[in-house]
Amino acid sequence: MKNKLIHKILLSIIPLIIVTCTTPDEPEFDNPFEQIEGPAILLNPLEIQKAPNTSFVISLRLKDVKNVTGIYADIRYDVSVLSLVSLEVLETLLKSTGGEVISFIETDSIRGIIVVSIGIAGGNPRYIQGSGDIVRFKFHIQESRDTKISLCSSCRLTDRNLNDLPINQLIGAEIFVE
């Protein structure tokens, strides 16, 4: 009789323990990329908070592009606050169809200009589509002042016939120096 009573108690308590021990739904965080309507060219991350005399990495990103074989981006930054340390072409998205990546990147560290020209040759299909970072930049903060890294309106995406493709948004980044 005592065993039956213990058994009944355990059967009634176990479901309560299971319900109590389950984790609640994870809180939802705003993903700033979800609010960006592609096709878009943007900087990733959109905001950076760093101390003076430190470095950070930021990437040129494509979002929801289709039929792209050419990318042109004109990037501007304030040379009194930032200095470009290095850059690297990231080929994951660019080579996703097996094509060759042809890149020309010009930098002007006196005026704070970076011009990115990337073409995709060949591949199957003969264009890229999707989202991803395509060039990574490392900058050094040399002055304690907030600044921006901007994408100019001359940025372009082209198809394999060199026709311009629509870009819904061009989004730069804000750098907050603490």
N, C-alpha and C positions, 0 to 999 in steps of 0.2 A: 504494500500500500504506500509505503514511504517512497519507493522507487517510482511509482506511478505519479505521485504528487510532484516529485523533482522533475520527472519527464515533462509533465504538463507545464510547469513553471518555465523550464528551459525552452519548450516550444513556443511559449508566448513571449519570452524575452528576446530570443534570437532575432526574430524579424525587427524588433525595435533597435537592437544593436546594429544590424545591417543598415537600416535606414539612417541611423544616427552617424554611422561611420563613413557613409558615402560622401565624397567631396561635392560641394555645391558646384553649379556650373561655373566655368572659368569666366572672369569678367571680360567683357569685350573692350578691346582697345581700338581707338581710331587708327586706321591705317591710312596715312595721307595719300598713298598711291591709289587706293580704291576710289578716291574722290576726283582723280585726274582722268579726264575723258580722252582716250587716245583716238587717233595716233598723236603721240606727244613726244617731245624731246625735253628732257629735264635733267637736273643735277640731283644726285642721290648721295647723301641725304639732303633734304630740303633745308634743314637747319642744323647748324653745328655750334656747340658751346665749348670754347677752349680758353685756356689761359694764354697770356702773351708769351712769346718766345717758346712756343710749342708748335708741333706740326700736326696736320690732319690729312686724311685721305677722302677724296670725293670723286664720284664717277659721273660720266656722261651716260645717260640712260635713255633707251627707246622704250616706249610703252605702246602696246597694241598696234604695231605697225604691220602693214601688209604690202606685198609685192615690191619691197624696197631692194634696190641694187646700188644706190648711191646715197651717201649721208654727208652733208656739209653743215658744220656748226662753227659759229663765230662766238667765242667766249671772251668776256671782258672782266678784269679784276683791277683793284686799286693797288698799284705797286708800292704805295707808301705804307700799306698795311700788310700785304701778302707778297711772298716771293714763291715762284714755282720751283719746286725741288726736282721733281721727276714726273714722268708720265709713262703709261704702258697701255698698249692696245690689248683689249680682252677679246678673245676670239670665240668664246663659247656660242653666243648668238650668231656672230658673223659667219662662222663656219658650220652652222647647224645643217645646212643643205649640202655640204661637201665642196662648196666653191672656194676659190682663192680670195684672200683678203689683200687688197692693195690700199695702203694707207700713206697719206702725206700729212704730216702735222707740222705746222709752222708756229714758232713761239717768238714773241717780242716782249722780253722782260723789261724793257724800258717803258713801253706804253701799256703793258698789261693786256696783251692780246694773245689768244691761242686760236688758231684756225685748224680745224679738223676736217680733212677730206678723206672719206673712205669709200671704196668701191668693192663690189662683190662680183667676181668673174666666174662664170660657169656654175656648177652645182645642179642638183636636181631636187626641187625645182630651181629655176635660175634667179631666185630672189629669197630674201629672208622675211620672216614674219614672226610676230610675237613680241615679247618684252625681255629686256635684259640690259645690263651695263656693258658698254662697248669700249670706253676708255677710262682709265683710272689715273687721277692726278694726285700728287702729294704737294701740299703747300705748307709754307712756314709762316707763322704769324710773327711779324716783327714790330708791331705797334699795338698799343692797348686802345683799339677803337673798333666799334662794330662796322661791318662792311658787307658788301654783297658780291657774289659772282653771278654775272648776268649772261643770258643767251640773247644775242641780237636777233632782230627780225629778219635778217638775211639767212637764217638757218633754213635748210631745205632737205627734203627727202625726194629721191627720184626713182622712177621705175627703170626697166632695162632699156627703154627707148629715150631715156633722159627727160621724160615728162615729169613735171612737178607733181608730187602727191600731196594731198591735203594734210596739214598739221593743225590739230585742234588747239594745242597748247604748247607754249614754250615757257618753261619754269626754271628760274635760277635758284640760287641758294642764299640764305642769310647766315652770316658768320657773326656770332655774338662772342665778343672777347671779354672775359671776366676779369 
